[in-house]
Amino acid sequence: MNIINLSPSTPVPPACAATIGFFDGVHRGHRYLISHVIGSARQAGLRSAVVTFARHPRLVLHSDYRPELLSTAEEKLALLAQTGVDECAVLPFDARMASLPAREFMQSVLLQRLNVRRLVIGYDNRFGRGRAEGFADYAAYGRELGIDVEQWQPMEVGGVRVSSSVVRSLLREGEVAMAARCLGYTYTIGGTVAEGRHVGSRLGFATANLVPDEPLKLVPAGGVYAVEARIDGSREPLPAMTNIGRRPTFDNGQTTIETHIMGLSGQLYGHRLSLSFVSRLRDERKFRSAAELANQLRHDMEEAAARLAERSRRE
C-alpha cells in the first residue's frame, strides 16, 4: 500500500476510486466497504484508495474532546494495508480543512489533489463543514464535478450493524468476544511494562503493569480477562490473564492493567507488551481477604487457560 501524506508539494496521483473516513479500528464493516472500492476500481481501470485523517477530526473541532480510539495511527495504517487497497491518502485535517463545505472539499481536495474519479460513501458517513450535507448532496456535486458517487450498504454480524461506535460500546461493557467478531480480530492494547505495587507477587501471581502507548486508546471495562500476550513483538502469543481495575480488595486506587503470563518467570520492566483480549471471565470485585482473592485468582487462571486452549483448538 502506497501512503500519500498530503502536503502542498505532493504530486497529483493517478486517477482512483476512493472512499473516505476516519476508519478507526478498520473493522469488518470498513473492510467490506474497502473491498467494494477495490473491486469497483479494478472494473473501471482505476487505482483504489482510502482517504483518511492523521488526527480524529473532532480533536480539531473540539480541543477538549477525548476520543476512545480503537487503533493508533500506526495500527490503522497496518490494518488498512492488509485490505489490499493500492493507496492510503492521509489528510492533515486542520481548521481550514474543517471549514470547507462538502462541494469545495470534493473539488479542491478529492478531485484536484487526489484525482478521485469514483467516490464510494459509507452508509453513515458525512463530511464537509458541520457535516451538514448527506449522500444526495454528494451525488449532485459529483455529477457537476465529474466524480461518480455511490453509497455502500452496511455490514451486519450476528444481527448487529457494525460500526466503530458499536465496537466501542461492546468494549465498554467488556464484551470483548463480540467486539472481536465485529472487528475481525481480537482487540489489542500495546505499551510498556512499568513497575507496579507488587500486589500480585505477594499473592503468588506476578503481574506485568502495562502503560499503554496511546493514552486515548479505549481500555475495556474493568474485570478479569483471558488474553494472549506478546512480548517485544513476538509472533507466538503466550497464555495470560489480565485484570483491569482499581484493586478494591487493597486500595481502590487508579485503574491499572495488570497481566499474569502463565509459566513465565522474571521481570519484564521496560519491555514491550501487547495484550489481545479473547474472553471476559468476571467482574472485578472486593474480597474479604488476600487469601480469598488468591484462591479466586487460581480459579481464574484455570478458566483463562481453558478458554485460550479452546480458542487454539478452534483455529
N, C-alpha and C positions, 0 to 999 in steps of 0.2 A: 504494500500500500504506500503510495506516494503522499507525503504530508505537505500541504501548502500552508505555510504561516503567512497569511495575507498581510502585506505591507505596501506602501506606495510604489516600491520598486519591483514588486512581484510581477513577472511577465504573465500575460493572459494565457491560460492553458488551452488545450484542445477542447472542442465542444463536448458537453457532457449532459447526461441525465443525472439529476441530483435529488436529494431530499435534505431537509433542514430541521435542526432541533438541537437540544442540549444533549440528548441521548445518555442521560445519567443511568449507569448500570448496564447499558446495552443489553436489555432483557430480551426475551423471546419475541415480544411484540415489535421491538426495534429491528430485530434480525429478520422477522417476517417482512417488514416494510423494506429493508435494505435489499433483501433477496429479490423482491419485486423490482426494485430500481435497477439492480444488476441485469436481470432478465430483460427489462424494458430497454436498457442501454444497448445491450447486445443486439436486440432486434432492430434497433434504429441505427446501428453502426456508430454508437457514441461511447465515450468513456463513462464509467459510473463513478458517482461522487457522493460523499456525505459532507454537508456543510454544518459545522458546529461552532461552539464558542469556547474561548480559553477559560472564561470565568462564568459562573452562573449569572445570567442576565439580571436577576433580582438583587445580586450583590452590588451592581452598578446603580440600579434604580433606588434601592433602599439600603443605606450604609449599615443599618442596624440589623439587617436580615441575616440569619444564620441557617443556611440550608443544611439539611441532613443528607449528605451525599451518599450515594450507593457506590461510587467509584471515584478514585483520584483521577487527575488529568492523565497520568501515565497509564493507569489501568484502563481508562476509557479508550485511549488510542490502541492499546494492545488488543482489547476486545473487538474494536472496530476492524482492526487488521485481520482478525480471524474470520470476518464475514466474507472476505474475498473482494471487497469493493476496491476499485482502482485508486481512488484518491480521497483524501480527507482534507478539506479546507478548514483551517482553524481561524476564526474571525476574532480580531481584537475588540471585543464588544466594549464600547465606552458610551459616554453621554451623547456624543454626536451621533453615533450609530443608533442609539436608542431613540433619538428624536426623529429618525427618518420614517415618514409614512410608508405603508406597505408597497405602494406602487414605486416610489422613489428607491426603496431598498431593492426591489426586484430589478429595476433598471440599472442603478448605479453600482450595485454590488453583485447580484446574481448574474445579470446579463453582461455588463461591460467589464467587470473584473474577473468573473469566474466562467464566463461563456456557457452558462446554463441554458440549454435549449429545451429540456423537458424537466419539469418540476413535479415531484410526487409528494403530496402533503399527507402527513399522518392524520387519522380521523379526528384527533382532538388538538391539532397543532394550530397556533395562531402566531403571527409575527407582525412586525411593524409597530409604529408608535402607539402605545397604550393597548396593543393587541386588540384594537377596536374593530378590525375587519375580519371577515371569515372567508371560507373557500369560494363562495360565489364572487366575491370581490377579487380574489387572487386569479380566478379563472378569467374574469373580464380583463384584468390588467395583462394577463398572459396573452390574450388574443391581440391586444394592442401592441405588445412588445415582441411578439413572435416566439413566445415561450408556451409550449404545450403543458398545461397544468392539469394534474389528475389527483383525485383523493383516493387513498387506500383504506381498506377496511381494518377494523381492529382484530386482534387475535384473542381467543379465549382458551383458558386452561382450567379444566375442572369447573366450568361454569363461571369462572372469574375472568373479567375483561382485563387483560394485562396492561399495566401502566406503571410508571415509576412511583406514583403516589400510592398505588395498591401495594407494591412491594414494600414501601416504607411502612405502611400500616401493619403489614404482616410482621415485619421485623420488630416494630414497637411492641407488638403483642407476644413476641417470642416464637412466632410460627415460622421457624426457620426452614422446616421441610417444605411447606407450601411456598415460601418465598423462593426456595431453590427451584421448584417446579416452574415458577413464573420467570425466573432469571435464566434458567437453563444451565445453571451451575450453582455450587454451594457458595453462599455469601461469605466473603473473606475479609478479615481485617489484618493489616500488617503493621509492624512497628519494631521498636527496640525494647529489649528486656532491661528493666531497671530494678534496683534493689527495693524490696518491699518491707513489710513489717515482720516477716518470717513466721507468721501465724501458722501457715500450712506446714512448715518444717516441724514446728512443735507438736503438731498433730500426727506427724508421720507421713504427710503428703506435701513434699517440697513443691513449690509452685514458682512459675516464672511470671513476673508482673509486667504486663505489656503496656507500653506507652505508644499509642497509635501514631503513625506518621502524619496523618491528616486529622487535625482536631475537629474538622467539620464533617467527618465521615460518621454515619449513623452507627451507634452501638446498640445491638439488640437489647430487648427487655431484660431486666435483672432475672437471674436464675442460674441453673446449672445445665450445661450442655455437653453432649458428646461432640468432639471436634477432631479434625485432622490437623496436625501441626507440622509445619515445615520450618527447619532451622537453616538460616543463611541461604535460603533459596533452593534447598534440596528438592529433588524431584519426587522422591518417595515420602509420602506422609507418615507420620507417627501417630498412633492412637493416643488420645488425650481427653481430659475433661476440663472444662473451663467454668469458673464461677464469675458472673458479673454481678456486682453488688457492693454493699456497704458494710459487710461483716457485722450484722446485727447482734450476733452472739457475743461480740467483743466490744467494739467501739462505735458502731454505726457511723463510720467516717465517710470520707469521699468515695465515690464509686470507683472501683478498680476492676481490672480484667486479669484474673489470676488463673493460670493454667498448670495442671499437673500432667506431665507427659509420662505415660506408663512405661516402666522399665528403663527410664533414663536417670542417671545419677550425675552429679556435678553441677556447677553453677553455669548459668547462661548469661550473666550480666554483660551488656554491651553487644550481644549477638542479635541478629535479625531473626524475627519470628513472625510467621503468618498463621492465622487460625481460620479454618474453614468450618462453618457451623452446620453440622449434619442433623442433629436432633436435640430437642429440649427435653431434659429429664424431669425437672421440677422447678418450682418457685424457690427463691431464696427465702429462708425463714430463720427465726431466732430459736436456738436450742437452749435447754436448761443448763447444760454444762458442756465443757470442751470434750468430755468423753462421749457424750451423746452425739455431738457433732462428728467426732472421729468415726463413730460407728456408722452414721449415715453416709459419710464420705466413702467408706468401704463398699457400701451397697451401691452408691452412685458409680463408683469405678467399675464394678461388675456389670452394672446396667449399661454404662457407656461402652465398655468393651464388647458386650453382646450386640449392641446396635451397630457399632462400627464393623464388627465381623459380618453381620447380616448385610450391611451395605456392600462390603467387599465381595460377598458371595453373589449378590445381585449383578455386580459389574463383571 
